């Protein structure tokens, strides 16, 4: 389960970075056409990129520190949705599932030792 958490965290983070880039592009187009608050959309896209990177880091930590990985991924989901809302849905879904798998997969059962 930790490997799936790693993969989903990295994919979700990359999708989050793409969502942030798309928001920045839309904000830039809005600034070019002098739309209201278009600069704010570009700024929120930059914030989304930062939380996309946090999602990638959380996914990368899924094997070593699953509790921290789940926390980073959930924080990235929350603040990513606040930053770019609808653009964040694919990334958010991957990060939520990755966080759940990292947190639930953190407890490993001790292996039985068979005496010879």
C-alpha positions as semicolon CSV with decimal commas, in nm:
position;residue;x (nm);y (nm);z (nm)
1;X;0,000;0,000;0,000
2;X;0,290;0,233;0,057
3;X;0,405;0,197;-0,303
4;X;0,059;0,297;-0,424
5;X;0,069;0,594;-0,185
6;X;0,406;0,694;-0,330
7;X;0,281;0,672;-0,690
8;X;-0,050;0,849;-0,622
9;X;0,123;1,124;-0,424
10;X;0,370;1,194;-0,700
11;X;0,103;1,183;-0,972
12;X;-0,126;1,407;-0,765
13;X;0,155;1,655;-0,704
14;X;0,241;1,669;-1,073
15;X;-0,125;1,723;-1,160
16;X;-0,132;1,999;-0,899
17;X;0,168;2,167;-1,057
18;X;-0,005;2,148;-1,395
19;X;-0,321;2,297;-1,241
20;X;-0,117;2,584;-1,100
21;X;0,047;2,648;-1,435
22;X;-0,294;2,652;-1,606
23;X;-0,424;2,900;-1,348
24;X;-0,121;3,121;-1,408
25;X;-0,179;3,108;-1,783
26;X;-0,544;3,202;-1,741
27;X;-0,446;3,481;-1,502
28;X;-0,190;3,609;-1,753
29;X;-0,447;3,610;-2,033
30;X;-0,685;3,797;-1,802
31;X;-0,418;4,058;-1,728
32;X;-0,354;4,098;-2,101
33;X;-0,723;4,169;-2,156
34;X;-0,734;4,392;-1,844
35;X;-0,986;4,177;-1,657
36;X;-1,056;4,248;-1,292
37;X;-0,861;4,045;-1,035
38;X;-0,677;3,853;-1,305
39;X;-0,345;3,913;-1,129
40;X;-0,480;3,744;-0,819
41;X;-0,560;3,432;-1,020
42;X;-0,200;3,419;-1,142
43;X;-0,076;3,456;-0,784
44;X;-0,302;3,178;-0,663
45;X;-0,170;2,962;-0,947
46;X;0,180;3,015;-0,809
47;X;0,057;2,911;-0,463
48;X;-0,096;2,599;-0,619
49;X;0,242;2,512;-0,772
50;X;0,401;2,532;-0,427
51;X;0,141;2,295;-0,283
52;X;0,182;2,066;-0,584
53;X;0,549;2,039;-0,493
54;X;0,445;1,967;-0,133
55;X;0,226;1,685;-0,267
56;X;0,519;1,539;-0,459
57;X;0,737;1,557;-0,148
58;X;0,460;1,393;0,055
59;X;0,434;1,114;-0,200
60;X;0,809;1,064;-0,198
61;X;0,808;1,028;0,181
62;X;0,536;0,760;0,182
63;X;0,781;0,473;0,237
64;X;1,007;0,635;0,496
65;X;0,767;0,844;0,705
66;X;0,404;0,765;0,619
67;X;0,250;0,987;0,888
68;X;0,437;1,294;0,765
69;X;0,360;1,198;0,404
70;X;-0,012;1,176;0,476
71;X;-0,003;1,511;0,656
72;X;0,178;1,683;0,368
73;X;-0,057;1,536;0,110
74;X;-0,369;1,637;0,305
75;X;-0,234;1,989;0,356
76;X;-0,161;2,010;-0,017
77;X;-0,517;1,898;-0,094
78;X;-0,674;2,153;0,139
79;X;-0,471;2,455;0,036
80;X;-0,468;2,355;-0,331
81;X;-0,848;2,352;-0,334
82;X;-0,848;2,692;-0,164
83;X;-0,604;2,831;-0,421
84;X;-0,740;2,710;-0,754
85;X;-1,056;2,517;-0,660
86;X;-1,191;2,335;-0,968
87;X;-0,851;2,299;-1,135
88;X;-0,737;2,100;-0,832
89;X;-0,997;1,819;-0,851
90;X;-0,782;1,555;-1,034
91;X;-0,479;1,634;-0,818
92;X;-0,687;1,642;-0,503
93;X;-0,840;1,302;-0,567
94;X;-0,501;1,142;-0,623
95;X;-0,353;1,310;-0,315
96;X;-0,645;1,215;-0,088
97;X;-0,624;0,849;-0,188
98;X;-0,245;0,859;-0,158
99;X;-0,269;1,012;0,190
100;X;-0,518;0,748;0,301
101;X;-0,301;0,467;0,169
102;X;0,010;0,612;0,333
103;X;-0,163;0,654;0,669
104;X;-0,341;0,318;0,666
105;X;-0,037;0,134;0,531
106;X;0,193;0,262;0,804
107;X;0,129;-0,031;1,037
108;X;0,295;-0,346;0,921
109;X;0,222;-0,679;1,081
110;X;0,519;-0,848;1,243
111;X;0,627;-1,151;1,049
112;X;0,616;-1,484;1,222
113;X;0,943;-1,657;1,279
114;X;0,927;-2,028;1,204
115;X;1,163;-2,232;1,419
116;X;1,365;-2,491;1,223
